[in-house]
Amino acid sequence: MSLTTLVTKEAPDFTAQAVLPDNSFAELTLSKYRGKYVVLFFYPLDFTFVCPSEILAFDKRVEDFKAKNCEVIGVSVDSRFTHLAWKNTSVENGGIGNVQYPLVEDLDKSIARSYGILLNESVALRGLFLIDTKGVIRHSVINDLPLGRSVGEALRMLDALQFVETHGGEVCPANWQEGEESMKASTEGVAEYLKKKHGK
């Protein structure tokens, strides 16, 4: 079985109808977000189970993403009308309320297909793609349907990407958090970091 990744490649572009934060419908084109970072995440279906917990978790942190010049965009194979109906359903009744980022319709499943996450020609797996300001995918994670993602980890990866972009020759080691020590991308740098963190 051949496994390919989109990381390091240009994000597949698309233009599709979306429900915007003000509940209006509009065409959304991914490439128009150049100059910003984008967290593009796919979820299987509206009015389901794990999905609302993820959508609300992203909504709770959407201003944290925006503060880092990053836009959040959600996609599923539902129509924009179903997205709107779900937004118009209160959280207490299993809805998502008025989340403040676009939800894109992918009725023909072409977007999920282009990102390699369409399951059995039916719904999208829980794919998340971190796209840089030039439109290149720098990180991705794909979960099976019952496994919810960590919004905190998505923010951590955004921080790491922005750090390495602004600190040439440095890399972010395992579990790195914003403000922590990085590692020089050299044999000496690795030895120095490991001695500090794991030496006796």
C-alpha positions in Angstrom: 0.0 0.0 0.0 1.4 3.3 -1.0 1.4 6.1 1.6 1.9 9.7 0.3 1.9 12.9 2.3 1.1 16.4 1.3 3.5 17.9 3.8 6.1 20.1 2.0 3.7 20.4 -1.0 1.5 23.2 -2.1 -2.0 22.9 -0.5 -4.6 21.7 -3.1 -6.5 24.9 -3.9 -10.3 24.9 -4.0 -13.2 27.3 -4.4 -16.4 26.3 -2.6 -19.5 27.7 -0.9 -19.2 28.3 2.8 -21.1 29.7 5.8 -19.2 32.7 7.2 -19.1 33.8 10.8 -22.0 36.2 10.2 -24.1 33.3 8.8 -24.0 34.6 5.2 -23.2 32.3 2.3 -20.2 33.2 0.2 -17.6 31.6 -2.1 -14.4 30.8 -0.3 -11.1 30.3 -2.2 -8.2 28.8 -0.2 -5.5 30.5 -2.2 -6.9 33.9 -1.3 -5.6 33.3 2.2 -1.9 33.7 1.0 0.0 35.9 3.4 -1.8 34.2 6.4 -1.3 30.9 8.0 -4.3 28.5 7.7 -5.5 25.6 9.9 -7.7 23.7 7.5 -9.5 20.8 9.3 -12.0 18.3 8.0 -14.7 16.5 10.0 -17.0 13.8 8.9 -20.6 15.2 9.2 -22.8 17.8 10.8 -25.1 16.8 13.6 -22.8 13.9 14.7 -20.9 13.2 17.9 -17.2 13.9 18.2 -17.5 16.7 15.5 -19.2 19.3 17.6 -16.7 19.0 20.4 -13.9 19.7 18.0 -15.7 22.6 16.2 -16.5 24.2 19.5 -12.9 23.7 20.8 -11.5 25.4 17.7 -14.1 28.2 18.2 -13.0 28.7 21.8 -9.4 29.3 20.6 -10.1 31.0 17.3 -8.9 34.4 18.6 -5.6 32.8 19.7 -5.1 31.6 16.1 -6.0 35.0 14.7 -3.5 36.7 17.0 -0.9 34.6 15.3 -2.0 35.6 11.8 -3.7 32.3 11.3 -7.2 31.6 10.0 -9.2 28.5 10.9 -11.4 26.8 8.2 -13.6 23.8 8.7 -14.8 21.5 5.9 -17.2 18.6 5.7 -19.2 16.8 2.9 -22.4 18.5 4.1 -24.1 21.4 2.3 -23.8 25.0 3.4 -27.5 24.8 4.3 -26.9 22.0 6.8 -23.9 23.9 8.2 -26.2 26.9 8.8 -28.9 24.7 10.4 -26.3 23.3 12.8 -25.1 26.8 13.6 -28.7 27.8 14.3 -29.1 24.9 16.7 -28.1 25.7 20.3 -25.2 23.8 22.0 -27.7 22.6 24.6 -29.6 20.8 21.7 -26.6 19.3 20.1 -25.7 22.2 17.8 -22.6 24.3 17.5 -24.1 27.8 17.9 -22.6 30.7 16.0 -19.0 29.6 15.6 -16.7 32.3 14.3 -14.9 30.8 11.4 -16.0 29.5 8.0 -17.5 26.1 7.4 -17.1 25.0 3.8 -19.4 22.6 1.9 -17.8 19.7 0.0 -20.9 18.0 -1.4 -19.1 16.4 -4.3 -16.3 15.3 -1.9 -13.6 16.8 -4.2 -11.9 18.7 -1.5 -11.6 15.7 0.9 -10.5 13.6 -2.1 -7.7 16.1 -3.1 -6.3 16.0 0.4 -6.3 12.2 0.4 -8.6 11.8 3.4 -11.9 10.6 1.8 -13.0 7.4 3.5 -14.8 4.8 1.4 -16.0 7.6 -0.9 -18.3 8.6 1.9 -17.0 11.1 4.5 -13.7 12.7 5.4 -11.4 11.4 8.1 -10.4 13.9 10.7 -7.6 15.5 8.7 -5.9 18.7 9.8 -3.4 20.6 7.7 -1.3 23.6 8.8 -0.6 25.8 5.7 2.1 28.5 5.7 1.8 32.0 4.3 3.1 30.8 0.9 0.4 28.1 0.6 2.6 25.1 1.5 1.5 22.4 3.9 3.9 22.2 6.8 2.2 19.8 9.2 -0.7 17.4 9.0 -2.5 14.9 11.3 -5.2 12.4 10.3 -7.4 10.7 12.9 -9.9 7.9 12.5 -13.6 8.9 13.0 -13.9 8.3 16.7 -10.7 10.1 17.7 -10.9 13.8 18.4 -8.0 16.1 17.8 -6.1 18.5 20.2 -6.6 22.2 19.4 -3.8 22.9 21.8 -1.5 20.8 19.7 -2.5 22.6 16.6 -1.6 25.9 18.3 1.7 24.4 19.4 2.6 23.4 15.9 1.7 26.9 14.6 4.1 28.3 17.3 6.8 25.9 16.3 6.5 26.7 12.6 6.6 30.4 13.2 9.6 30.0 15.5 11.7 28.1 13.0 10.7 30.5 10.2 12.1 33.4 12.3 15.1 31.7 13.9 17.3 30.3 11.0 19.3 27.3 11.9 17.2 26.3 14.9 14.7 23.5 15.2 12.0 22.6 17.8 12.6 19.4 19.7 9.9 17.1 21.1 7.2 18.7 23.2 8.6 22.2 22.6 6.4 25.0 23.8 6.5 28.7 23.0 9.2 30.3 25.1 11.2 27.1 25.7 14.7 26.4 24.5 15.1 25.3 20.9 17.9 23.2 19.4 20.6 24.3 17.0 20.4 22.2 13.8 23.9 20.9 14.0 25.7 17.9 15.6 27.0 20.2 18.4 23.6 21.7 18.9 22.0 18.4 19.4 24.7 17.3 21.8 24.4 20.5 23.8 20.6 20.3 24.0 20.6 16.6 25.0 23.2 17.2 27.6 21.1 19.9 29.2 17.8 18.1 29.0 18.7 14.4 29.4 22.2 14.4 30.7 23.1 13.1 34.2 
